[in-house]
């Protein structure tokens, strides 16, 4: 029996050529910053909410001094070129089985809407703040990389540069391949400190997504608008996302001997 429950929040929309984009918490919260910005800017609508007893055993205290469980949701927005399904949340699954189970649930949704493409977003943790973050890309087939290469500047030579891509950001690529769904991941360099938000890395990824999907985002305004989200993002994700990341890292180090591990996601 699956450990994840899916609650549909509104009537299922009819979407045109939808693309699925994932941005869950990770290093620098790069993916989350980018996807949350798209949701906020385009006023995306909530569609699904996920719950599992395998989520971190914590609650948030909100501005009204009341508690809230951590949340993971899928949103949707209709655009001129491709409609989008957007995954974001306060946490990632904390263990291997839960991560696989959750990723399969997401792919069930992807197939329900007949999505032909998945995009996952994450960060690459560095020992210092990058002045101009580089964006790397990897995918489950070379054709999707070639399509995106025409739209933006990124480095596809990821082999030997980083270690494994941990969590949903990586699993969606591998599991999507089993279902014959093309998937690509964009990973931006960021500072690998738990209190740092990778806004610069998120901006570089958003430039690529803007060209691909014609989001209508004014890149000159992005820093100011993301800054408005920064305080709440740090408050809601810092401690609880650390739980998710450290659990995955400890288990991975145990399996690989603890040497040369770069956490990506």
Beta strands, then each sheet from edge to edge (+ up, - down):
strand 1: 5-8
strand 2: 19-22
strand 3: 45-51
strand 4: 59-61
strand 5: 67-69
strand 6: 72-77
strand 7: 84-89
strand 8: 117-126
strand 9: 135-139
strand 10: 182-191
sheet 1: 1+ 3- 6+ 7- 2- 8- 10- 9+
sheet 2: 4+ 5-
end
